[in-house]
Amino acid sequence: MAPTFPLTNSVPMTQSFRERWHMNLNSLMDRALIPHCGDGKDLYILTGAVPSDHSVKGKVTIPEFVWLAACCDVPGGGWAMGFTKHTQGGDVIEDVLVRDLEKLLPHKPQLFRDNCGETEQDTEKMKKILEVVNQVQDEERSLQSQESMSPFASTQSQQSVPLSPEAPDGGGSFLGKVLGFLVTPFIKLFRLIYYIVIAVLRNVVHLLWFVAKQVINGIESCLYRLGAATISYLVTIGQELVGIPWKVLKVVGKVIRAFLWILCCLVKAVCRALSIPLRVLVDVATFPVYTVGAIPVVCKDIAVGLGGALSLLFDTAFGTTGGLVQVVFSVFKPIGYKGPFDNSGEL
């Protein structure tokens, strides 16, 4: 590796790490990045490595980790994500935000303009990409566990080979052959039990990991919904609190308008009262005085009128009666007997 990398711009990596890194990138590109960015038409990729303090023969610096930054520049539906993978310790690929990846790089450069439209990114697409990243991580962990178990299995097989009857030792006796023939089934049985236990444990671990991941995702979803509901509640309360002064101002404005309306009506009434002639006001004011002063005169006139009416009535009655009496006497006077009167007054 030392003579090769000083003459190229390739990052110095071991063969196994390079294969895993390329496998991770191919999986991410084919299953996550390209499908969620319009088949890769607006997808921009940046990749590199961060050097460590170790070097090969003082010429080639061994990278601490390699990284990849992806930007989907789609208006209204873009996204940006970063990925890192450490060269030591057998770590799996990790997802990070672009701004966090920039902090990990030397001199903290800006990888994309405006952070690839960070304020308008599509969170739903990013969640789907993270789901694929989790699947890639699980696949890499299972692959690492298989690789870690394969040397132990090969060691067990190598230890069991001398005991098999098909490969006897050249200097073995008949007793050794018999013992090998008797022990071999037990060894195979133990090996089968060992493989079964390892497979069960591996599946149990995978099941527990899947359950834990689902529980974590459920808790995260619940917390997200709770936070969204809390924020919505606080925003609603804030809007109501902000609207209270405006409503108070509206009420005060209506009260002032009503007061001005009443004042305007009073001014109109005063103006109309002032527009009436003074003589009319004096007549209206003195009307009660004249009315009270005229009551005795009116009563006197009424009494005189009633007295005259009664006097006229009596005069009419007496006159009518006297006239009737005179008429009666004038009618019956010729009918009456007239005799001679003597001086003595006898008939």
Number of C-alpha atoms within 10 A of each C-alpha: 11 14 11 11 16 14 8 9 8 11 18 20 16 10 10 9 15 14 12 16 21 12 14 19 17 13 16 20 15 13 15 19 28 16 14 20 20 12 11 14 11 14 19 15 13 12 12 15 19 16 17 11 8 12 14 13 9 8 11 18 19 18 20 15 15 19 22 19 22 21 23 24 19 18 12 11 16 23 27 25 22 21 20 22 21 19 18 10 6 12 14 20 21 15 19 17 13 23 18 12 21 18 12 14 15 9 8 12 12 14 17 18 8 9 16 21 20 14 11 13 19 17 12 11 18 18 11 14 20 16 13 17 21 16 14 21 17 16 14 19 16 14 13 15 12 12 11 11 12 12 11 11 14 11 10 12 13 11 10 14 13 13 20 19 17 11 10 15 13 6 6 9 10 8 9 15 17 11 13 19 15 14 14 16 12 11 15 14 11 12 16 12 12 13 13 12 12 13 12 12 12 15 12 12 12 15 12 12 13 13 12 12 13 12 12 12 12 12 12 12 12 12 12 12 12 12 12 12 12 12 12 12 12 12 12 12 12 12 11 12 11 11 12 12 11 11 12 11 12 12 12 12 12 12 12 12 12 12 12 12 12 12 12 12 12 12 12 12 12 11 11 10 11 11 9 10 9 10 9 10 13 10 12 11 11 11 12 11 11 11 10 10 11 12 11 11 11 11 11 12 12 12 12 12 12 12 12 12 12 12 12 12 12 12 12 12 12 12 12 11 12 12 12 12 12 11 12 11 11 11 11 10 10 9 8 7 6 7 7 8 9 8 7 6 7 8 8
